[in-house]
């Protein structure tokens, strides 16, 4: 879809930022975000399972070498950051890093490519095709991921410290006097709620801004390709960095949840 005679630049950007959805308001379901996130998850599972089944102890192939580097990188990150004992943390961290990385990588797909493919296959008018292929540019996906992490934080906080220990942690810090326990509870509750909120908004904000700039670049016409490739090259840093930050903060938060002293 071009930004020429059919749509103005503003209409073009607004159209591309609209999700394919069913329902309205709070009950709306973004089919494109859910579909692409599931697809990227299946890509992750398929590739890693295939490499694990075909792995050899000798000289590894390029794909096996790349997977081993990713696994080793995540393993070292967990060992250096997580100080508890939990066999779930390393595979969880690997899943978060690779899955978020793959969802972020959809930002490299040219903004008009998928709509044009749908138009070519189905014959639908481009103006009727709504498709946002970057799941992490949708706050519903990032808040869903953050909510999953938050549930694990609460679960392990209670499991490791006990319900009484967890409540004591919320009420006795940072001020030790009993009269300030209500103040402590408010401060600690706000701090705990800020963790998933910051996780979700940081990832969403960076990817949404990146997608918006790609759309702005697409409206400049014939000169868009050099600028597009420059911005895409910059995203070689942004996309893996945001996946790494999400993973590391998850490890840190779960490590704090496992501290029982």
C-alpha positions, 0 to 999 in steps of 0.5 A, spaced: 500 500 500 503 506 497 501 513 501 500 516 494 493 517 491 489 512 495 491 514 502 494 520 505 501 519 510 496 520 516 491 515 513 497 510 511 500 510 518 493 509 522 491 504 517 498 500 519 497 501 526 490 498 526 490 491 528 486 485 525 481 484 531 474 481 533 470 484 538 470 492 541 473 495 547 476 491 552 474 485 550 477 486 543 482 480 541 488 482 536 488 476 532 494 478 528 498 479 534 496 472 537 497 469 531 504 472 530 506 470 537 504 463 536 507 462 530 514 465 532 513 460 538 512 454 534 519 457 530 523 457 536 520 450 538 521 447 531 528 449 530 531 448 537 528 441 537 531 439 531 538 441 533 537 438 539 535 431 536 541 432 530 546 435 535 553 431 534 559 431 539 564 432 534 564 439 530 558 442 530 554 445 524 553 452 523 546 452 526 548 447 532 553 452 533 549 458 533 544 455 538 549 452 542 552 460 543 545 462 545 544 457 550 551 458 553 550 465 553 543 465 557 546 459 561 552 464 563 547 470 564 543 465 569 549 463 573 551 470 574 545 473 576 540 468 579 543 466 586 537 461 588 536 453 586 531 452 581 531 448 575 526 452 571 529 459 571 534 457 565 529 454 560 524 460 562 530 465 561 532 461 554 524 461 552 523 468 554 530 471 550 529 467 544 521 468 543 521 475 544 527 476 540 523 472 534 517 477 535 522 483 535 525 481 529 518 481 525 520 489 525 525 487 520 519 485 515 518 491 510 511 494 513 508 493 506 510 486 504 505 482 508 499 486 506 501 485 499 502 478 500 495 477 503 492 482 497 496 477 492 493 471 495 486 473 496 485 479 492 482 483 498 483 490 497 489 493 501 485 498 504 481 492 508 487 488 510 489 490 517 495 486 519 500 488 525 506 483 524 510 485 530 507 482 536 511 486 541 509 492 538 502 491 541 501 492 549 497 486 550 502 481 548 508 485 552 503 486 558 501 478 557 508 476 558 510 481 564 503 478 567 506 471 567 513 473 570 509 477 575 505 471 577 511 467 578 514 472 582 508 472 587 508 464 587 516 463 588 516 469 593 510 465 597 513 458 596 520 460 598 519 465 604 512 462 606 506 467 606 508 469 613 515 471 610 512 474 604 508 479 608 513 480 613 518 482 607 512 487 604 511 490 611 518 491 615 522 494 609 524 499 608 522 502 615 523 497 621 518 501 626 512 497 627 508 504 626 510 505 619 508 498 617 502 500 613 507 505 609 512 500 608 506 495 605 504 501 600 511 502 598 513 495 597 506 494 593 507 499 589 515 497 587 512 490 586 507 492 581 512 497 578 516 491 576 511 488 571 509 495 568 516 497 567 517 490 563 511 491 559 512 498 557 519 498 556 518 492 551 512 495 548 515 502 547 521 501 544 518 496 538 512 501 537 516 507 536 521 503 531 515 500 527 512 507 527 519 510 524 519 505 519 512 507 517 514 514 517 520 512 512 515 508 508 511 515 506 517 518 503 516 515 497 522 513 492 528 515 497 525 510 502 530 504 501 536 507 503 533 510 510 529 504 511 536 500 511 539 505 515 534 504 520 534 497 520 541 496 521 540 500 527 535 495 529 540 490 529 542 493 536 535 494 538 531 488 537 536 483 541 538 488 546 530 489 548 530 481 548 536 481 553 533 486 557 527 483 558 530 476 560 535 479 565 530 483 569 526 477 569 532 473 572 533 479 577 526 479 579 525 471 580 532 471 584 529 477 589 523 472 590 528 466 592 531 470 597 529 467 604 533 471 608 
